[in-house]
Amino acid sequence: MMRSVFLPALCVIFGACTTIKINHDDTSTIEHEGGVQVAKDLTTRACRRAGQQSADIISTVNKDPALPAGTGKQVTTFRCSAAEGP
């Protein structure tokens, strides 16, 4: 499957600061630092490397819920789409 090929490459590219995980329900989760715009850029980039056109972000939340919103590590759940994004 295409995802199994591009995920190891993405892990090397993004290094230790970003982690991508494929979930059982055809979504992926990316752990990163930065806000919503960083999430959008990273997910779109990951989907394009997988041969898709865009990423549909389902949610972005703090990894540590005790921190103020948008600070520290973020966890974004997304799904790749063959259609061009907005």
Residue pairs with C-beta under 8 A, 6 or more apart in sequence:
2 50
2 51
3 22
3 28
3 50
6 46
6 49
6 50
7 20
7 22
9 49
10 18
10 20
10 46
10 49
11 18
11 19
11 20
14 20
14 32
14 42
17 32
17 33
18 30
18 31
18 32
18 42
19 30
19 31
20 28
20 29
20 30
20 31
20 46
21 28
21 29
21 30
21 31
22 28
23 29
23 77
26 79
27 58
27 77
27 78
27 79
28 43
28 46
28 77
28 78
28 79
28 80
29 75
29 76
29 77
29 78
30 39
30 42
30 43
30 46
30 75
30 76
30 78
31 63
31 73
31 74
31 75
31 76
32 38
32 39
32 42
32 73
32 74
32 76
33 72
33 73
33 74
34 74
35 60
35 70
35 74
36 57
36 60
36 70
38 74
39 57
39 60
39 74
39 76
39 78
40 55
40 57
42 76
43 55
43 57
43 76
43 78
44 54
44 55
44 85
46 55
46 80
47 53
47 54
47 55
47 78
47 80
47 81
48 54
50 80
52 80
52 81
52 82
53 81
53 82
53 83
53 84
53 85
54 80
54 81
54 83
54 84
54 85
55 78
55 79
55 80
55 81
55 85
56 78
56 79
56 80
56 81
56 85
57 76
57 77
57 78
58 77
58 78
58 79
59 76
59 77
60 74
60 75
60 76
60 77
61 74
61 75
62 69
62 70
62 71
62 72
62 73
62 74
62 75
63 72
63 73
63 74
63 75
64 72
64 73
